[in-house]
């Protein structure tokens, strides 16, 4: 049973508008400045603005309605006639009272647990809570606002010290109501009180009150400069790494994504699905989405045979080179945009945790000020980090006891890496986005990798995987609430770069890896096997490098001494035979290694091979048949019959890449069981074709237009998002063509070892 056709599921929207060849924008019908904010009022009318004041009475009727033909609009009026006045976050007395009482209880518990700390009854705890709140409102924001080259690691230590000093200072201020006899006792009280406070916030329902946070971020944005007030709407792109549309739809149904479900239910947003390229992984997808081209990115890792260098989408130097090769003036984030947590910058002026720009940073990133401005953020994050590690240990033990299958490796450092992505990196990115909004930056693109990370090891829709998604959805609600206080009105787009497909790994099924199969089938020589593993470990490494202001050491990438290199990128395998510094043809492979292709194409867990024939051109080989990709002729059974109807198109395009492997290998896909197998040790994977890994989505404001045709390929998504940004900012649509897919490529230079 093949995948549903692209006509049935990819990009189809009954209300979609058509895009003319000249890329004109839609005929307006209502002001784009009047966007709906229903975070606090489910029954609000569709035209109601957020609490910030929008004066749009003189704006033309510019709202974009689906089904209208796209025509030119009055660009001077659109997006420019409205004025915007951000609201000031108002403290709510009842919430303040509940928070005050909870803080007092947390202090009592901490003093009872930590040696060397005492509190003089509940009344003393109330008095101490007031003193601590006042000191916390003054000291950390002053430190965060200092114009210093702010290194994350230094900030973490500094704020921890300040937290302890605040508790020590509260002793004389309260007249002995709170007493701590040492710095370490004070630090212990800070940790325990924070842990109890986090639990009480959840129980009392005060964990969604960001009033104080928004006030502090507004203050930091004002003091650090670069703030722009305008009525022209900005746009926030929130990418959930690895989330497929079918998974999100089920999560919405089951209450695991309530914020995004509310957007759909209230009519402020709608879905469109898009289909990835052959390489369904973040490197290729973000190159297409952010830059407009992912030409010659065959997988997450590949070999450039002419220089015998291994390239990876996780290395800062490699990402910088990828961005340089594909750079154009049409990046999604050019002209003042912000990149948060991405592999590539998209031409952004402001970056945090952006892999392609880490090596270029001359000093540590100053973008963490808002995070440190709330003194208890650091302690809270460390507490939640420890809690996330504990949750992972419990989930792994439960899966083992129940003999859940497939089951991945979850030991070693993985629990700590998961906690870093699910708590520390996530919160830093959220604070970066909130700061960008308070400064009025026109376009913001942030990637959240926690769902992808947990799914790789736990499974596609296991309980702890969906909990990671629920926590992300909670952060999206926080960002939505912040729009009222931002320096300009904002639209929010949620999207994914690819999905995931589940299944036991190739090695779990066979007891050997793809590299072992290749090595035993070669006529001679040894094989270097690189099963990529977890790409998110690079994200944590990049965050550490940026936190300390130190450059990472580049991995050794010289493969010139290898006879063959086998790479795994999800269920996509790449085999490079290094005896020539060019791609070998089918005939050459058959002549030099007569057992190799039969061993691969007859393997029950291999679905197809992509090779190039001297006589027939690019071919897809299967166990029982061959498909010619240039004319569609099939001999025997079509090896691509079980995949998307666009699969031949994707393979043909990849065959034209300069650095395509001698043999590209795709795993099998069973559409009835909805499973395949990765060539690396991840039980939920992406990187090739088959299943939900090729079915990401756009969840976007309902007045923005989408093409009437299915959206296929990341570069097509780029064109949609760029038009949205131009439309909201009131600038004319660009006449520039899409980023070239065949321009000259330059070889990566050897990176330092």
N, C-alpha and C positions, 0 to 999 in steps of 0.2 A: 504493500500500500504506500504510494508515494506521498510526499508532503503535499498539503493543499497548494493549489496553484497561486501564483502571485496575484492573479486577477481576483481570486477569492478572498485573499487576506492581506496582501501587502499594499499599504498606502490607500486602501479604498475608503472613501468617506462620502456618503450620499450628499453632503452639503459642500463638498470641496469646490473651489473656484478654479477656473482655467487660467493658465499663465501664457500670455502671448509670447511669440518668439522674440519680440523686442524687449521682453522682461519689464513691461510696464506694470504699474501697481494698480490695486483695485479701485473701483469707484467708491468713494466714501459715502457713508450714510449716517454716522453718528460720530461724535468727537472721540478720538482715541484716548484723549486724556481722561475720559470718564470710564475708568475701569472699576470692575466690581470687587469689593472686599467684603467677603461674607464670613470672615473668621469668627466674628462675634455675633452675627445676626443672620441665622439661617434663612429667615423669611424676608430678607432685604430685597427690595426691587432690583431688577437687573441693571438699572442705570445709576444705582447709588454709589457715590464715590467713597473712598476710605475716609477715616476721620480727619486726615489732613485736608486743608481747604483747597479745592480746585476751582478757580474762577474761569469757567469755560463757556460763559454765556454767549460770547462773541465768536466762538470757534465754529467752523462749518460742521455740517452733519457728516462726520468722517468715520463713523464706525463701519467696519468691513463686514459685509454680510456674505455668507457662503452662497454659491450659486450665481453670483453676479459675474459678468465678464470683467476682466481686469482692464481698466483704462487709466489714463493719467489723471491725477488729482492736483488741486491747488497746493503745491508744495510749500509756498510761503506761509499759507495759513495753517496748514496741517502741522501739529506738533509744536507750534510756536506761539499761538495766541493765548494759551492758558498760562496762568501764574500758579505757583505752588508754594504753600506755606506749611512746612512740616509741623506736626503737633508736638507738644512737649509732653513726655510721659508723665502721667499724673499718678501720684502715690495713692493707693486705696486704703483707707483707715482699717477696714476689717482684715484685709490681707496683712497689713502691717502688724496688727494685734496678734493674728495667728502666728506669723513668723517670729514675733518677739517671744511669745510663749514657747514655741518650738525650740528657739535658740536657748532659752532658759533651761528647758528639759535636757537638751543636748549637753549643756555645760554641767548640769548636775550628774549626768551619767558619766561624762568624761572625768570629772573630779573624783567620782567613786572608783573608776577603773585605774586611773593613772596615779602612781605613787608620787608624793610630793606636791599634790594639788588638792586644795580644799575650797568649798563654796559654803558660805554662811546661809544655808537654807534656800528655799525657793525665792524669797524676797531678794536675797543676795545675788542669786542667779539672774533675776530680772534686771537688777542694777548693773551687774557686770555685762549683761548682753547689750545694754544701752551704750555703755562706755566702749565696748569692743566695736559696735556698729559705727559709732562716731569716728573712732580712730581708723577703722577700715575704710571709711568714706573719704578720709583725708590723705593718709600716707601712701597707699598703693597707687592711686591715680597720679599723685605728684611724681612718684618714681617712674611710672609708665610714660609720663609726658615729657620726661627729660629727652633732649635731642642727642641721644647717644647711639652708637652702632649697636643696636640691641641684639645680643645673641640669646637664643632661646634658652640654652643651658644656664647662662649667667642669670637670666631672668627667673628661671625656676628656683635656683638657689637663693637669689636675692629676696624673692617674695616669700619663700619659706622662712627666711631669717626675720623678715618684717612681721610675718604672722606670729612667730614666737615672741618678738619684741612687743607687739600689741598686747598680748596676754600678760606679759611682765609689766607693761605700763598700766594695765587696767587695775593692778593691785593697789597702788597708792591712790589712783583716781576714785576707786570705789570704797576707800577707807577700810580695806581688808575683807570686803565681801567675797572677793576672789583672791586666793593666795596660791602662788606657784613659787617653789623655792629654787628652781634652776631653769636654765634655757631649755634643757632636754625635756623637763617636765612640761614646760609651756608648749613645746613642739608636739609632745604626746597628746596634750589636751586638744590642740588644734586638729590633729588627725582624728581622734575619737569623736570629738564634737561634730566634725564634718561628716563622719560616717553616720552618726545618729541623725544629723540634720537631713542628710540625703534620704534616709529611710522615712523620716517624719514627713518630708515634703511629698513623698509618694502617697503615704497614708492619708495626709490631710488635703491632698489635691492642690498644693501650692507650688508644685514643681513646674507649672506653666506660667508663672508670674515673672516676666522679664523686665518689669518696669525699671528696676534699679539698673539692670544691665544696659538697657537702652539709654538711660540718662547718662551713665558713665561713658558709653561709646560716643554719644553726641558731644560730650565735653572733650574727649580725646580728639575727635575729628576736628572740632573747632580750634583747639590749641595747636595741633600739628599742621594746620594749613592745608591748602589745596582743596577746599570745600567749594562746590559749585551748586548754586540754587537755580533751578530752571523748571518750567512747566512741561518741557519736552520729556516724554516718558523714557525711562531706561528699561533695560531687560536683564533679568537674572536667569542664567541657564544652570540648572542643578542636575548634574549627571549622576545617575546611580549605576555604577560600574557592574556590568554582568547581569542585569535584570531583564528578563524576557517579558514581553507583553502578556502571554498566557499566565505566567507566574504572578505578575502584578494583578491581573484581573481576579485570580483566585484569592490573592492576599486581600484585596479590597472586599471581596464577598465575605471573607472570614474575619474581618475586623483587624487585619494586620497592617493596613495602610489607610487609616481613617481620614487623614487630612486629604490625600489625593482622591479618595472615594467621595469626600464631601465636595471637592471641586467639580467632579463629574455630576454628582447628584443635583447640585445647585445650578448647573448650566454655565458656570464661569469658564470651564475648560472642556476640551474634548480630545480624543485619541486619534492618532494616525500611526500605523505600523510602517516600518521601513525594513528593507532587507540588506544585510551586510554584504561586503565583498567576500571573496573566497577566504581571506584571512580575517576571521571574525575575532579580532583581539584589539585591545586598547590602542596599541601603537598605530596600526593601520587605520582604525576608525577615527582616532583623534587627529591624525594627519589629514584625513579627508574632511572631518567636521570643522576643525579649527583653521586649517591652511587652505583647503580646497583641493588637495591632491594627495593620494597615497600611492602614486605610481612607484613601482619597483620596491615595494615593501611586501615581500611574499609571505612573511610570517613574523612572529615576535623576534625570532633570531634567524639569521641567514649568513651565508658565506659569500664574500665577494672574491671569486676565484682568481681574478687577475692579480690581486694583491695578497691572496691567501689570508684574508682577515675575517674574523668572526664579528658580526655586528649584532647588537641587541637593542631593543627599544627601551631597555631599562637603564642604560648607561648614560650619564650626563653628557659625555663627549659625543657619543653616538646620536643622542637625541638632538644635540645642538647641530650636528652635521645634517641630520634628517631635515631639521627645520630650515637650515641654510639652503639645502638643495631644492626644497619645495617652496621657498619663500616667494611671496608676491605682495602687491599692495592691497590685496583683497582679503587679508586675514580677518577672521571673525571679530577679533578684539583690538584692531587698530584704532588709533585716535582716542586714546584715553581709557581703554578697557582694562580689566583686571583678570588675571589667571590665578586660580587657587587649586592646588593639588593635582595639576595636570602633567602629562608627559611633555607636551608642547605648549608654547605660549600663545600661538595665534596672533602674534604681533602686539601683545599686551604691553602697556607701559608699567603696570604694577603687578608684581608676581610674588607669590608665596608658595613654597613646595612645588615649584615647576621645574621638572627635570632638565629641560633643555637650557635653562638659564642659571643653574646652580654653579657651574664652573665659571661663568662670566661674572658672578657676584664678587665685587672687590672687598666687601665686608659683610658681616652678618646682616640678615634681613631685619629691617626695623619695623616690619609689619605686624609684630605681635603685641604692640602696646595695649590695644584694647583688651586683650586676654589678661594681661598682667594688671590692668587697672582695677580689677576686682580682686582684692587680696586673698579671698578664700577660693578662687578658681583653682590655684595650683594644688592646694590640699584636696579639694573636691575631686580633681582629675586623678590624683594619685590614689585616692580611695576607690574611685570607680575603676581605675586600672587594675587594682588588686582584686576587686569584685569580678571583673571580666575574666581574669585568669582563673579564679575559683569556678566560675560558671563553665569555662571550657573544660577544666578537669572533671567536673561533675558530668557534663554532657558526654565527654569521651568515655568515662567509666560506664555510664548508663548504656551507651551504644554497644560497648563491648559485652556487658552482662546480657543484653538482649540479643546479641549476635546479629545486629543490624547489618544488612548488606545492600549495596557495597559499602565498605567502611574504609576510610583512608587513614594514613599515618597522622597522628595528632600529638606526638610527644616532642621531646627536646625543647627547643626554643619557641616552637609554634604558639603555645598559649600566650607567651609574652608578646609575640609579634601580632597576634590577633588583638590583644588588649590595646596595643599601641595604635592600631588602625581603627578599632571600634570606639576608642575613647580619646586618646591624645590627638592624633592626626585629625579626626573628625571635628573635635571642638576647636582646634586651631583654624581649620578651614571655615567653620561657621562664624567664628569671630572675625575672620578676614572678610567674609561676605558682608556681615553686619557693618563693619567699618566702611567698606566700599559704598554701601547704601547711604550711610550717614554723610559720606563725602560727595555723593551724587555722581559717581562714575557711570558712564553711559551704558556699558555692557560688562557683565560679570559672568565668568564661566568657572564653575567649581565641580570637581569630581570627588565623589564619596565612594571609597573602595571597600567599606566594611562588609556589605552584603556579599560581594564577589569573593572576598577573602574567606568568610565563614562557609559559603556554599562549596568552595573548592574542596574543603576538608570534611565538612559535615554532611553535605548533600544538598540537593537543589531546593527542597522544601521541608527540610527537617525543622523541628521546633526552634532550635537555637538560631538557625538561619533566618527564619521568619521573624524572630525576635530582633535580630540585627536590622532587618528591614523596618520593623515597627519603630525602632529608635531613630532611624533616619527620617522616617515620616514625621516623627515628633519634632525633629529639627527643622523640617520644611515648614511646619506650622509656626515655629518660632520666627523663621525668616519672613513668612507671610505677615505675621503681626508687626514686624519691624517696618513694613512699608509705610505705615501711617506716620512714622517719625523720620523717614528718610528725607534727603535733600532734594529729591525729585520723585514723581510717581514712578512706580516700577511694575512691570509685568513679569510674571514668573512662568518659566517653561521648565518642566521636568522631562528628562529624556534618558535613554540608555545608549551605550555604545555597541552593545551586543548582548546576547543572552547566554544561557548555558544549557548543556545537555548532560544527562547523567549516565553513568554506567561504570562497571568494574573496569579497571585499567587493562591495557594489553598485557602487561606483565602479570597482573593478578590472574588473568584468564589462562595464560600459557606457561607461566613460570620462567619466562625469559622476555627480554625487551626487544624492540625493533632493531636496535643496534646489534644484538646477539644474532638475530635472524639474518641480518645483512652480512655480518662477519663470517658466519658459517657458509654463506652462499657465494662469497667472492672466490675468485680463482687464486687469490693470494693477498697478503697484506693484512694489517690490523685496522680496526675501526675505532674512531673517537666518537663516543656516544655522549650527547648532551641532551638529556631529558630536562627541559627547561625548569621544571619545578614551579614554585610559587613566585610569580612576578611581583607580588606585593611586598616581598622581602626587600626589593630594591626601593620601594617607596619609603619604608622605614629607614633604610640606609641613607637615602637622600634627605629625609627629614633630619636625621642626626647630623649629616654634613652641614646642612643649613643652620641647624641649631648651634653648632659650635663654631661656625665660620671657617671650617676646614674643608679642603677638597677631599673627595674620596679617591682612594687608589683605584686606578683602572684595572679591570681584570685583564689577564693575559689573553690576547685574542689572535695570536699568530698560530695558524694551523698548517703552515707550509710543510711541516715534517710528517703529516698524516696522509695515509693512503686513501682513507675515506672518512667522511664526517657525516654523522647521522644526528639530526636535530628533531626534537619533539616540540610541537606547539599545539597543545591540546590534542585533538584527534587528527591533526595534520602533521605528517612526517616529511622531512626533507633529507634526501640522500645526495651528497656531493662526492663524486669520485675524483680525487685530486691529482690523477695522473696527467691531466691536461688542465691548462689555465683557461678553459672555455667549457661550455656545456657539451657533453657527449650526446650523440644521437642514439636512437633506438638500435640502429644497426651496429654501432660501435660497442654499445653495452652488451648486446647479444654475442658479438664476436669475442670480446675480451672477458666477459663474465657470463657464460652461457647458462648458469644455474640461477642467477640473481633474479631476473624478471619472472621466471616460472615460480620460484619460491615465494615471491611477493604476491603475484596475482592469484595464486591458488590458495593462499592462506585464508582460512575462514573468517578472520577478523580484519581483513583488508577489503575495503569496498571498491577502490579504484586506484589506478596509477596514472599520472600525467607524464608523458614522454613526448619527445619530438622525433619524428621519422624523417630521414632524408627524402623518402619517396612520397609519403602521405601527409607530411606536416604534423601538427599537434594531434596526439591521440589520447583517448581515455581508455585504458585497458582494464578489463574486469576478469573475473574467474571464468565466465562463460561467454564473453563477447568483447567487442571493440567498438568504440564510437569515434568517428572522424570529426573533429571539432570544427573544421572549416566548412564542411558542407552538410553535417548532420547524419551522414550515412552510418548505419549500424550493421555490424556483422555479428550474428548470434544474439545474445541478450545484451541490452543496453546497460552498461555498468552504472549509469547515472539515473536510471529509471526511478530509483527509490529516493531521489533528492528533489530539491526545488526545480521547477521548470527553467529557472535562470542558471542552474548549475553549469551547463555547457558554456554559457556566456562568461561566467566567472573563471572557469578553467582556461578558456581561450585567452582572456585578458591576461591572466597570470603567466601563461606561456610566453607572452610577449615581453615580460620583464627581463631586464638585462641580467639580473642576479637570481633568476629562477633556478631551482635545483635541477640536477641531471634527472632525478626521479622525484616527483612529488607524490606522496602517499596519503590517501584518505582512508580512514577506518570505515568499517561497515556501519550501517545505521538500520536498526530494526524499528520500523514505524509503528508496529503493533505494540511492542514493549516500550517504545520511545526511548531507546538507549543506543549508545555507541561505545567506543572505548578510546581513551586517551593514550598517547605514546609517552606520557609522563605520569607521575604518581599523584594524580588528582582525580577524585571520583566524580566530580562535577566539573565540566571542562568547556572550553571554547577555543577557537582557533581555526576550525575548518567548517565543513557544512554537515547538515543532518540534524534535525530536531530544532529545538527552540533557541539554540545558540545564534541562529541567523535572524531572529525575530525581535529586535529591539523596538522602541516606540518613541513617539513624541507626545507629550501631554501638554497642550498649549492653550492659551486664551482663545475663546471661541470666536472672537472677531478677527483673528489673524488668518490670512489665506494659506491654503496648501495647494500644491499642484493637483490637477485632476488625475494625472497618471500616477501609477505606483512609484514610490520613492525607492530606488534600488541603488545602493552604493553610498558610501559615506560622503563622497563629493557632492552628491545630489542633496544630502542633508545640509551641507554647507551653503548651497545656493538658497535653500529655503530660509535658513537662519539669518543669512546676510540680508535678504530682502526684508525680513521682519525687523531687523535692527534699523535698516534705512527708513522703513515706513514709520516706525515709532519715533525716530529722531527727526522726522520731517525733512530728510535729505532726498534728493532725486535718486531713483534707481540707477545703479551703475550700468554703463554700457560695456564694461570690461568683460571679456569672455571668461568662462571658467578656467581655473588653473590648468595649464597645459599638462597633458598626460604623456607626452612623448618627448619632452625637452631633454637636453643633454644632461647626463648624470656624471657626477664626479666621484672618484674613488675616495673612500675614507683613508685618511692618513693613519699610520700606526699610532696607537695610543700608548702613553707611558705605562709601563708595568708597575 
